[in-house]
């Protein structure tokens, strides 16, 4: 049988000489042995939750920036440019 990631399979590195025993996958069997898991299922769920937060942050900052820029545009438009003199000079100036 070809090498696979099963619990108790031999490995190339010296210590530990086998994939450490632990809760293998109960529903994935390779040659009648449970498939090895690199991390426990609870840890995988925590990593997935952290990834979702990390993926959400850039999108939320883009949305926030877009909303703030839209608010600044509406404020400038409503005031006729008086609160942004460096951007829109007063009429007749120059």
C-alpha positions as CSV (number, residue, x, y, z in Angstrom):
1,X,0.0,0.0,0.0
2,X,1.2,3.5,-0.8
3,X,2.1,5.8,2.1
4,X,-0.8,7.8,3.6
5,X,-1.4,10.0,6.6
6,X,-2.8,7.4,9.0
7,X,-2.2,7.2,12.7
8,X,0.8,5.1,13.6
9,X,2.3,5.4,10.1
10,X,6.1,5.7,10.1
11,X,7.6,9.1,9.2
12,X,11.0,10.4,7.9
13,X,11.8,12.6,10.9
14,X,13.4,10.9,13.9
15,X,11.2,12.0,16.8
16,X,8.5,10.9,17.2
17,X,9.1,8.0,14.8
18,X,5.4,7.7,13.9
19,X,2.5,10.1,13.5
20,X,1.5,10.7,17.0
21,X,-1.5,8.7,18.1
22,X,-4.6,10.7,18.9
23,X,-8.2,11.0,17.8
24,X,-7.9,10.1,14.1
25,X,-10.8,10.8,11.8
26,X,-13.6,8.4,12.7
27,X,-15.3,8.6,9.3
28,X,-12.2,8.4,7.1
29,X,-10.4,5.0,7.0
30,X,-7.2,4.3,5.0
31,X,-6.3,0.7,5.0
32,X,-8.5,0.0,8.0
33,X,-6.7,2.7,10.1
34,X,-8.2,6.1,10.9
35,X,-6.8,9.0,8.9
36,X,-4.4,11.2,11.0
37,X,-5.4,14.7,12.0
38,X,-2.8,17.4,12.3
39,X,-4.8,19.2,14.9
40,X,-7.8,18.3,17.0
41,X,-11.3,19.1,15.6
42,X,-11.9,21.8,18.3
43,X,-8.6,23.5,17.3
44,X,-9.7,23.4,13.6
45,X,-13.0,25.1,14.5
46,X,-11.1,27.8,16.4
47,X,-8.8,28.4,13.4
48,X,-11.8,28.6,11.1
49,X,-13.5,31.2,13.3
50,X,-10.3,33.3,13.4
51,X,-10.0,33.1,9.6
52,X,-13.6,34.3,9.2
53,X,-12.8,37.3,11.4
54,X,-9.6,38.0,9.5
55,X,-11.4,37.8,6.2
56,X,-14.2,40.1,7.4
57,X,-11.9,42.9,8.7
58,X,-10.6,44.1,5.3
59,X,-14.1,44.2,3.9
60,X,-15.5,46.1,6.8
61,X,-12.7,48.7,6.6
62,X,-13.4,49.2,2.9
63,X,-17.1,49.6,3.6
64,X,-16.4,52.0,6.5
65,X,-14.1,54.0,4.3
66,X,-16.6,54.2,1.5
67,X,-19.3,55.3,3.9
68,X,-17.1,58.0,5.4
69,X,-16.1,59.3,2.0
70,X,-19.8,59.4,1.0
71,X,-20.6,61.3,4.2
72,X,-17.8,63.8,3.5
73,X,-19.1,64.4,0.0
74,X,-22.7,65.0,1.2
75,X,-21.4,67.3,3.9
76,X,-19.3,69.3,1.4
77,X,-22.3,69.4,-1.0
78,X,-24.7,70.6,1.6
79,X,-22.4,73.4,2.9
80,X,-21.6,74.6,-0.6
81,X,-17.9,73.9,0.1
82,X,-17.6,76.3,3.0
83,X,-16.2,73.7,5.4
84,X,-13.5,72.6,2.9
85,X,-11.9,75.9,1.7
86,X,-8.6,74.2,0.7
87,X,-10.5,71.9,-1.7
88,X,-13.2,74.3,-3.0
89,X,-12.1,77.9,-2.9
90,X,-14.7,80.6,-2.2
91,X,-16.5,82.1,-5.2
92,X,-14.7,85.2,-6.5
93,X,-11.4,84.3,-4.8
94,X,-8.3,84.5,-6.9
